[in-house]
Amino acid sequence: MVGEERGDFRMQVKQEVKQIKNIDAKEKGFNAFKMAQQQFDRIADKLNLDEPTRELLRNPLREYSFAIPIRMDDGTMKVFHGFRVQHSDARGPCKGGIRFHPQETADTVRALAMWMTWKCAVADIPLGGGKGGVICDPHNLSEREQEKICRGWVRQIARDIGPNRDVPAPDVMTSGQHMVWIMDEYQTLMMGGQYPGLITGKPVELGGSRGRTEATGYGLVYILRELLKEQKIDITKSTASIQGFGNVARYTAELFTEYGGTVVSVACWDQNDNCTYAYYKQKGINVKEIESITDRFGTIDKKQAEKLGYKVTPGDSWMTQEVDILIPAALENSITTENVANIKPSVKIVICGANGPVTPEAEDTLDKRGVIVVPDFLANSGGVVCSYFEQVQSNQNYYWTKEEVLGKLDNKMTDAFYKVWELAKRKKIRVSDAAYMIAISRVAEACKLRGWV
């Protein structure tokens, strides 16, 4: 039996190696990396970037792809496929999350790493862009199996991450607990010592930053607040519809309603029905109320929602509401040429909480309609800004209050927005183009100063 098990395991390893070699050949229809390169190329033309700089920045600086063998709870062996992509460290150590997702691809990770480079640059923090992932479904894994994957992931990449090289963080279906396992394994591999600055998104008890949980959603609303001022729109009379009800969407809705705005609809995935539903209430949703009927996988109880007066509708109805603001805060490729016409004329602003939710072609259509699109790498940069704050605190071993963190975050996000807004007005260009121009120019200049190009 042991020989058979070892034979099966060796066969799985061979299959996994084959998968690693062929991963780039998979065609998925929508390719996030191609979209990210398309966005970059358009701005590179506007900036007249030289060819070496273009070639350096339109592709990752380094990529890692590896197998993670794990003994499952039932005693069998299974091999998982892990990634880490470091797009650029010209402005500082790479920074980016680790995703656990059954449909993770190399190109998705490449795109997210590139967007993280621009995100750090537009927010003007001294970090570069990175991203990692493991092809797995945490819904079908025990906590012990997830811990083994985390420890296996860091064993494969430990020599190429660290407080001064590449700093991971939580992302899709990973949490502070996953980060603690990674940090603990890294410290073991480094023969002891404390390295709290290795990772961000940690629990506060182990060196995490207060305010980190709220940071991405709150940061988005800080930018939205200033944009509404510039557009002469009273936030207390404004309405919004949100795609998503995860961390970003919840805290976006929370702060937006605290400022007096009204969120009429949220949409989220239903784990039981394997589809998306939107939950609508004309008078505005109550965030705490919805949270109270949401399970740990983010599924809202439809029957309970209906009892509370919510209308349950198909998932894509979130973008057909008569509102001032649309906030895609769940998935990439959400607003496309196929559905952009469904957006109502009342919509004045689309502000992106998710990564890559609006395709370039859809943005062209929205721009012609006079809709302002605030790009993801500006709108959702509050998370990485607060991660930078956590890294600073961890490295100094001195921690700030939640009020200090959110105050610094507000200042940073507001400053980033107005630099972009003023450039957009001065050059009479899109907000997204202005944000890209600032970010790419900063990274290109760092490359030139280092003598790389």
Secondary structure, 3 states (H helix, E strand, C coil): CHHHHHHHHHHHHHHHHHHHHHHHHCCCCCCHHHHHHHHHHHHHHHHCCCHHHHHHHCCCCEEEEEEEEEECCCCCEEEEEEEEEEEECCCCCEEEEEEEECCCCHHHHHHHHHHHHHHHHHCCCCCEEEEEEEECCHHHCCHHHHHHHHHHHHHHHHHHCECCCEEEEECCCCCHHHHHHHHHHHHHHCCCCCCHHHCCCCCHHHCCCCCHHHHHHHHHHHHHHHHHHHCCCCHHHCEEEEECCCHHHHHHHHHHHHCCCEEEEEEEEECCCCEEEEEECCCCCCHHHHHHCECCCCCECHHHHHHCCCEEEEHHHHHHCCCCEEEECCCCCCECCCCHHHCCCCCCEEECCCCCCECHHHHHHHHHCCCEEECHHHHCCHHHHHHHHHHHHHHHCCCCCHHHHHHHHHHHHHHHHHHHHHHHHHHCCCHHHHHHHHHHHHHHHHHHHHCCC
